[in-house]
Amino acid sequence: MLQQIGQFLKRPFIPAGILGLVFTAILVYYYNYHYKFDYGDMAMRVEGAKLIKEGRNAYYYGSPGKIDSVTGVVSTPFLNFFHMPLSGLDHCTIKDITFWMEFVLMAACLVLTFWVTRNPLKRYVQCGVVILFFLVPRYWYFNVSIGQIYILYTLLIFVLYLLVVKKRYFIYGIVLAISIAFRPLFVVPGLILLLFYFNKNSLKGLLVGGIALLLFTLATKTFGDWLEYNAAMKYYTAQTPFALKANGVVFNEHFIAGSKTYSDCKMDNSKSGFYYLGKGKNFGSILNSQVIVIKYLGIVAVNSLPYLLFLFAALFSVVFFAKRKFPALTPHKYAMLFFLLYILTEIIMPAPRGNYNFILWLFASALIVARGSYGEILLIIAGLLLNNNKPFVINHAREYGEVLMILAALIFLFRRDKPGNGLSEGTKKHLSPTAV
């Protein structure tokens, strides 16, 4: 009898069903309130798309040489382009689309999370980690309520990992190019890994994707918008106070006359003007892991150069030692190295970083739970607990938690895989020098 129960519990649909029920319950709960959500970041992207559509500067006021202030639009012209169809819709419709976009992207990430996990017991651990640390806590609420896009970046990392596992390196290169167009920070792990773990098919895909995106930019006449985006990003970096304030963005001048939010749900966005653009200066940072990583090293300056030097030194050190230890990487370690390079770039870059950014850790935690040792799993769970101020609240708990999570990822990366450590026969073939 007990054996039959054990066999039944090993079936993957049990933990998947539990996760599906919780996911559906959260979706229904959020849906009942989603018209009250601010959707501020989605609103800014829509306003930015509207400006680009009209041939106007979406990113700053003034001239490239002398920017007076920024609008608050920080998404790339490529991402804004896909928001153009929304620019003529009423706010209720935009809220509906934003809500379903967030949950569909999260559902895709959860499907891939279970695809990664083969061990029956670890599927239950995976289910608990996702529910307790990503769906229920405030971080997912932050993403949904303001219409953030970091869940898309999380899904892109999952997809890149899937393509490496399947050895679809050419498609991997194309998807990497698209990821860079959505989020330019992807260029850091993408190019560094291409340099240290060269693969000609990945390079071909990246070049084909890059050329296609350049032609797309010329065809949509958004090349000038990329120059304006670049100038605005330099302004944000220069305006970030390197004393590293902890309370987020401060607007000297608040929103332009009109509705400050999308609370007027039936307002016709095509006629309402640019209600959600700001005039912002003096930006602070949130989730400042760099407070305890960089500040105590004495790297506090009036410009971003010391931060950039520290960033590239840190990234190249990680890859250099990984290359010395592993001339070739399994797909799992390659994906973890990619993630580490990306998240370190997010952390160390001198720019505002919101709490919603934490959703990116869904990928790393899923990979560690699925393929890591039990010590690594316990370590990342400890980091997740601290990051959620559990079981007690301490100063810089989130930052210390993220440091523990980075440590878990590093141990996962540098630990040698033992026979029977969850590697399939197909994966073991990647241990040859031509692996990645």
C-alpha positions as CSV (number, residue, x, y, z in Angstrom):
1,M,0.0,0.0,0.0
2,L,2.7,2.5,1.0
3,Q,4.7,1.5,-2.1
4,Q,1.7,2.2,-4.3
5,I,1.3,5.6,-2.6
6,G,5.0,6.3,-3.1
7,Q,4.8,5.4,-6.8
8,F,1.7,7.6,-7.1
9,L,3.4,10.6,-5.5
10,K,6.3,10.3,-7.9
11,R,4.1,11.1,-10.8
12,P,5.0,14.6,-12.1
13,F,1.4,15.8,-12.4
14,I,1.0,15.8,-8.6
15,P,3.4,18.7,-7.8
16,A,2.6,20.3,-11.1
17,G,-1.1,20.2,-10.2
18,I,-0.4,21.7,-6.8
19,L,1.6,24.5,-8.4
20,G,-1.1,25.0,-11.1
21,L,-3.9,25.3,-8.4
22,V,-1.9,27.9,-6.4
23,F,-1.0,29.8,-9.6
24,T,-4.7,29.9,-10.7
25,A,-5.8,31.0,-7.2
26,I,-3.3,33.9,-7.3
27,L,-4.3,34.8,-10.8
28,V,-8.0,35.0,-9.8
29,Y,-7.2,37.0,-6.7
30,Y,-5.1,39.5,-8.6
31,Y,-7.6,39.7,-11.4
32,N,-10.3,40.9,-9.0
33,Y,-8.1,43.9,-8.1
34,H,-6.1,44.5,-11.2
35,Y,-8.1,47.5,-12.3
36,K,-6.9,49.2,-9.2
37,F,-3.3,48.6,-10.0
38,D,-1.2,51.5,-11.1
39,Y,0.6,49.8,-14.0
40,G,3.1,52.7,-14.0
41,D,6.0,51.0,-15.9
42,M,3.6,49.7,-18.6
43,A,2.1,53.2,-18.8
44,M,5.5,54.7,-19.4
45,R,6.4,52.2,-22.1
46,V,3.1,52.9,-23.8
47,E,3.7,56.6,-23.6
48,G,7.2,56.1,-24.9
49,A,5.8,54.0,-27.8
50,K,3.4,56.8,-28.6
51,L,6.1,59.4,-28.7
52,I,8.3,57.2,-31.0
53,K,5.3,56.6,-33.2
54,E,4.9,60.4,-33.6
55,G,8.6,60.9,-34.3
56,R,9.2,62.6,-31.0
57,N,11.9,62.1,-28.4
58,A,10.7,59.6,-25.8
59,Y,13.6,59.7,-23.4
60,Y,14.6,63.2,-22.4
61,Y,14.0,66.9,-22.5
62,G,16.6,69.1,-24.1
63,S,19.4,68.3,-26.5
64,P,21.8,65.3,-26.6
65,G,24.6,67.5,-25.4
66,K,22.6,69.1,-22.7
67,I,19.8,67.0,-21.3
68,D,17.6,69.0,-18.9
69,S,15.8,66.0,-17.4
70,V,14.5,62.5,-18.4
71,T,11.0,61.3,-19.0
72,G,11.2,58.1,-17.0
73,V,11.0,55.9,-20.2
74,V,13.9,53.4,-19.9
75,S,12.8,50.6,-22.3
76,T,14.6,50.2,-25.6
77,P,13.1,51.4,-28.8
78,F,12.8,47.8,-29.9
79,L,10.7,47.0,-26.8
80,N,8.7,50.2,-27.2
81,F,7.9,49.2,-30.8
82,F,5.8,46.3,-29.6
83,H,3.8,48.6,-27.4
84,M,2.7,50.8,-30.3
85,P,-0.5,48.8,-30.8
86,L,-1.5,49.7,-27.2
87,S,-1.0,53.4,-27.6
88,G,-4.5,54.0,-29.0
89,L,-6.4,51.8,-26.5
90,D,-8.3,52.9,-23.4
91,H,-6.7,52.3,-20.1
92,C,-8.9,49.4,-19.1
93,T,-7.9,47.4,-22.2
94,I,-4.2,48.2,-21.5
95,K,-4.6,46.9,-17.9
96,D,-6.3,43.7,-19.2
97,I,-3.5,43.1,-21.7
98,T,-0.8,43.9,-19.1
99,F,-2.3,41.5,-16.5
100,W,-2.6,38.6,-18.9
101,M,0.9,39.3,-20.4
102,E,2.4,39.0,-16.9
103,F,0.7,35.7,-16.0
104,V,1.2,34.1,-19.4
105,L,4.9,34.8,-19.3
106,M,5.1,33.5,-15.7
107,A,3.2,30.4,-16.7
108,A,5.7,29.7,-19.5
109,C,8.6,30.1,-16.9
110,L,6.9,27.6,-14.6
111,V,6.4,25.1,-17.4
112,L,10.2,25.3,-18.1
113,T,10.9,25.1,-14.4
114,F,9.3,21.7,-14.3
115,W,10.9,20.7,-17.6
116,V,14.3,21.3,-15.9
117,T,13.4,19.1,-12.9
118,R,13.7,15.3,-13.3
119,N,14.0,14.1,-9.7
120,P,10.5,13.3,-8.3
121,L,11.3,14.6,-4.8
122,K,12.9,17.7,-6.2
123,R,9.7,18.5,-8.1
124,Y,8.0,19.0,-4.7
125,V,10.9,21.1,-3.5
126,Q,10.6,23.1,-6.7
127,C,6.9,23.5,-6.2
128,G,7.4,24.8,-2.6
129,V,10.2,27.2,-3.6
130,V,8.2,28.7,-6.5
131,I,5.1,29.2,-4.4
132,L,6.7,30.5,-1.2
133,F,9.4,32.7,-2.7
134,F,8.2,33.9,-6.1
135,L,4.4,33.6,-6.4
136,V,3.1,34.5,-3.0
137,P,5.6,37.2,-1.8
138,R,5.5,40.8,-2.8
139,Y,8.0,40.5,-5.6
140,W,5.5,39.0,-8.0
141,Y,3.0,41.6,-6.9
142,F,5.5,44.3,-7.7
143,N,5.9,42.9,-11.2
144,V,2.2,42.6,-11.9
145,S,0.9,45.8,-10.3
146,I,3.2,48.1,-12.2
147,G,3.4,46.1,-15.4
148,Q,7.1,45.3,-15.2
149,I,8.9,43.4,-17.9
150,Y,11.5,41.4,-16.0
151,I,9.5,38.2,-16.3
152,L,10.1,38.4,-20.0
153,Y,13.9,38.6,-19.4
154,T,13.6,35.6,-17.0
155,L,11.8,33.6,-19.8
156,L,14.5,34.6,-22.3
157,I,17.2,33.1,-20.0
158,F,15.1,29.9,-19.7
159,V,14.8,29.7,-23.5
160,L,18.5,30.3,-24.0
161,Y,19.2,27.4,-21.6
162,L,16.7,25.2,-23.4
163,L,18.4,25.9,-26.8
164,V,21.9,25.0,-25.3
165,V,20.5,21.8,-23.9
166,K,19.0,20.9,-27.3
167,K,22.2,22.0,-29.1
168,R,20.4,24.5,-31.2
169,Y,23.3,26.9,-31.2
170,F,22.4,28.9,-34.3
171,I,18.9,29.6,-32.9
172,Y,20.6,30.4,-29.6
173,G,22.6,33.1,-31.3
174,I,19.4,34.6,-32.9
175,V,17.5,34.6,-29.6
176,L,20.6,36.2,-27.9
177,A,20.5,39.0,-30.4
178,I,16.8,39.5,-29.8
179,S,17.4,39.5,-26.0
180,I,20.1,42.2,-26.4
181,A,17.6,44.3,-28.3
182,F,15.1,43.9,-25.5
183,R,17.6,44.4,-22.7
184,P,21.1,45.6,-23.7
185,L,22.7,44.1,-20.6
186,F,22.4,40.7,-22.2
187,V,25.4,41.7,-24.4
188,V,27.7,41.2,-21.3
189,P,27.1,37.5,-20.6
190,G,26.5,36.8,-24.3
191,L,29.8,38.2,-25.7
192,I,31.9,37.2,-22.7
193,L,30.8,33.5,-23.0
194,L,31.2,33.6,-26.8
195,L,34.8,34.8,-26.2
196,F,35.7,32.1,-23.6
197,Y,33.5,29.3,-24.9
198,F,33.5,29.9,-28.6
199,N,30.9,28.2,-30.8
200,K,30.8,29.1,-34.5
201,N,27.1,28.4,-34.9
202,S,26.2,30.6,-32.0
203,L,28.3,33.4,-33.6
204,K,26.6,32.9,-36.9
205,G,23.2,33.1,-35.2
206,L,24.2,36.2,-33.4
207,L,25.4,37.9,-36.6
208,V,22.3,36.9,-38.5
209,G,20.1,38.1,-35.7
210,G,22.1,41.4,-35.4
211,I,21.9,42.1,-39.1
212,A,18.1,41.3,-39.1
213,L,17.6,43.7,-36.2
214,L,19.6,46.4,-37.8
215,L,17.5,46.1,-41.0
216,F,14.4,46.1,-38.7
217,T,15.6,49.3,-37.1
218,L,16.2,51.0,-40.4
219,A,12.9,49.8,-41.8
220,T,11.0,51.2,-38.7
221,K,13.1,54.4,-38.7
222,T,14.0,54.0,-35.1
223,F,17.8,54.3,-35.4
224,G,17.6,57.9,-34.1
225,D,15.6,56.6,-31.1
226,W,18.4,54.3,-30.2
227,L,20.8,57.3,-30.1
228,E,18.4,59.1,-27.8
229,Y,18.0,56.0,-25.7
230,N,21.8,55.8,-25.3
231,A,22.1,59.5,-24.3
232,A,19.3,59.1,-21.7
233,M,21.0,56.0,-20.2
234,K,24.2,57.9,-19.8
235,Y,22.2,60.6,-18.0
236,Y,20.6,58.1,-15.6
237,T,24.1,56.8,-14.8
238,A,25.5,60.2,-14.2
239,Q,22.5,61.3,-12.0
240,T,22.7,58.2,-9.8
241,P,24.1,59.4,-6.4
242,F,27.1,57.2,-5.6
243,A,26.3,57.6,-1.9
244,L,23.8,54.9,-2.8
245,K,20.6,56.2,-1.2
246,A,18.2,53.4,-0.3
247,N,14.7,54.8,-1.0
248,G,14.4,54.6,-4.8
249,V,13.7,57.2,-7.4
250,V,13.1,60.8,-6.5
251,F,11.4,63.0,-9.0
252,N,12.1,66.7,-8.6
253,E,9.1,67.5,-10.8
254,H,6.2,65.1,-10.7
255,F,4.0,64.0,-13.5
256,I,2.9,66.4,-16.3
257,A,-0.6,67.9,-15.8
258,G,-3.2,65.2,-16.1
259,S,-3.9,61.8,-14.6
260,K,-0.9,60.6,-12.6
261,T,-2.0,57.0,-13.0
262,Y,-4.2,54.9,-15.1
263,S,-6.8,55.0,-12.4
264,D,-9.3,56.7,-14.8
265,C,-9.8,53.3,-16.5
266,K,-12.1,54.4,-19.3
267,M,-9.9,57.3,-20.5
268,D,-9.1,57.0,-24.2
269,N,-5.3,56.8,-24.3
270,S,-5.1,58.1,-27.9
271,K,-6.6,61.4,-26.8
272,S,-5.4,61.8,-23.3
273,G,-2.0,63.2,-24.0
274,F,1.2,62.1,-22.3
275,Y,0.0,61.9,-18.7
276,Y,2.5,59.5,-17.3
277,L,5.8,61.0,-18.3
278,G,7.9,62.6,-15.6
279,K,10.7,65.1,-15.3
280,G,13.2,63.2,-13.2
281,K,16.5,63.9,-11.6
282,N,18.5,62.6,-8.7
283,F,17.9,58.9,-8.9
284,G,18.6,56.5,-6.0
285,S,18.9,52.7,-6.0
286,I,16.8,49.9,-4.6
287,L,18.0,46.4,-3.7
288,N,21.5,47.7,-3.3
289,S,23.6,44.6,-3.0
290,Q,26.4,46.9,-4.2
291,V,26.0,48.8,-0.8
292,I,27.7,45.9,1.0
293,V,29.8,44.7,-1.9
294,I,31.3,47.9,-3.3
295,K,30.8,50.6,-0.7
296,Y,33.0,48.7,1.9
297,L,35.7,48.3,-0.7
298,G,36.0,52.0,-0.8
299,I,34.8,52.3,-4.5
300,V,32.6,55.3,-4.1
301,A,33.2,58.1,-6.6
302,V,31.6,60.9,-8.4
303,N,31.4,59.0,-11.7
304,S,30.7,55.5,-12.9
305,L,34.2,54.5,-14.1
306,P,35.3,52.7,-10.8
307,Y,32.0,50.8,-10.9
308,L,32.5,49.7,-14.5
309,L,36.1,48.7,-13.8
310,F,34.9,46.7,-10.8
311,L,32.1,45.1,-12.9
312,F,34.3,43.9,-15.7
313,A,37.0,42.7,-13.2
314,A,34.5,40.7,-11.3
315,L,32.9,39.2,-14.5
316,F,36.1,38.3,-16.2
317,S,37.4,36.7,-12.9
318,V,34.4,34.4,-12.7
319,V,34.7,33.3,-16.3
320,F,38.5,33.0,-16.2
321,F,38.4,30.6,-13.2
322,A,35.5,28.7,-14.7
323,K,37.5,28.3,-17.9
324,R,40.5,27.0,-16.1
325,K,38.4,24.5,-14.1
326,F,36.2,23.5,-17.0
327,P,37.6,23.6,-20.5
328,A,34.1,22.6,-21.5
329,L,30.8,23.2,-19.7
330,T,27.7,21.1,-19.4
331,P,24.6,23.0,-20.5
332,H,23.6,23.5,-16.8
333,K,26.9,25.1,-15.8
334,Y,26.9,27.2,-19.0
335,A,23.4,28.5,-18.2
336,M,24.4,29.2,-14.6
337,L,27.5,31.0,-15.7
338,F,25.4,33.0,-18.2
339,F,23.0,33.9,-15.4
340,L,25.7,34.9,-12.9
341,L,27.3,37.2,-15.4
342,Y,23.9,38.8,-16.1
343,I,22.8,39.2,-12.5
344,L,26.2,40.6,-11.5
345,T,25.9,43.1,-14.3
346,E,22.4,44.1,-13.0
347,I,23.7,44.4,-9.4
348,I,27.0,46.2,-10.0
349,M,25.9,48.7,-12.7
350,P,25.4,52.2,-11.2
351,A,21.7,52.5,-12.0
352,P,18.4,52.2,-10.1
353,R,17.4,48.6,-9.4
354,G,13.8,47.9,-8.3
355,N,12.6,45.1,-6.1
356,Y,10.8,43.5,-9.1
357,N,14.3,42.7,-10.4
358,F,14.3,39.8,-8.0
359,I,12.1,37.7,-10.2
360,L,15.1,37.0,-12.3
361,W,16.3,34.6,-9.6
362,L,13.5,32.2,-10.5
363,F,15.8,30.7,-13.2
364,A,18.8,30.2,-10.9
365,S,16.8,28.8,-8.1
366,A,15.0,26.4,-10.5
367,L,18.3,25.2,-11.9
368,I,19.9,24.7,-8.4
369,V,16.9,22.8,-7.1
370,A,16.8,20.7,-10.2
371,R,20.5,19.9,-10.7
372,G,22.3,21.1,-7.5
373,S,23.3,19.2,-4.4
374,Y,21.2,19.4,-1.3
375,G,23.7,21.7,0.3
376,E,23.3,24.2,-2.6
377,I,19.5,23.9,-2.3
378,L,19.6,24.7,1.4
379,L,21.9,27.6,0.8
380,I,19.8,29.2,-1.9
381,I,16.7,28.7,0.3
382,A,18.4,30.4,3.1
383,G,19.2,33.3,0.7
384,L,15.6,33.4,-0.4
385,L,14.4,33.5,3.2
386,L,16.6,36.4,4.0
387,N,15.6,38.2,0.9
388,N,12.0,37.9,2.0
389,N,12.9,39.1,5.6
390,K,12.2,35.7,7.0
391,P,12.4,34.4,9.7
392,F,13.4,37.8,11.1
393,V,14.0,41.3,9.9
394,I,17.6,42.6,9.9
395,N,19.3,45.5,8.2
396,H,20.3,44.8,4.6
397,A,18.6,41.4,4.9
398,R,17.7,41.4,1.1
399,E,21.3,42.2,0.2
400,Y,22.8,39.5,2.5
401,G,20.2,37.1,1.1
402,E,21.2,37.9,-2.5
403,V,24.9,37.4,-1.5
404,L,24.0,33.9,-0.2
405,M,22.2,33.1,-3.4
406,I,25.2,34.2,-5.5
407,L,27.4,32.0,-3.3
408,A,25.0,29.1,-4.0
409,A,25.2,29.7,-7.7
410,L,29.0,29.9,-7.6
411,I,29.3,26.6,-5.7
412,F,26.9,25.0,-8.3
413,L,29.1,26.4,-11.1
414,F,32.5,25.2,-9.7
415,R,31.4,21.9,-8.2
416,R,32.4,18.9,-10.4
417,D,29.4,16.7,-11.4
418,K,29.6,13.2,-10.1
419,P,28.2,10.1,-11.9
420,G,24.5,9.8,-11.3
421,N,24.2,13.5,-10.3
422,G,21.1,13.9,-12.3
423,L,22.9,14.1,-15.7
424,S,21.2,12.4,-18.6
425,E,23.2,10.5,-21.2
426,G,22.5,13.3,-23.7
427,T,23.8,15.8,-21.3
428,K,27.0,13.8,-20.5
429,K,28.0,14.2,-24.2
430,H,28.4,17.9,-23.5
431,L,31.4,17.1,-21.3
432,S,33.6,16.8,-24.4
433,P,35.9,19.8,-25.3
434,T,33.5,20.8,-28.0
435,A,30.6,21.0,-25.6
436,V,29.8,24.7,-25.8
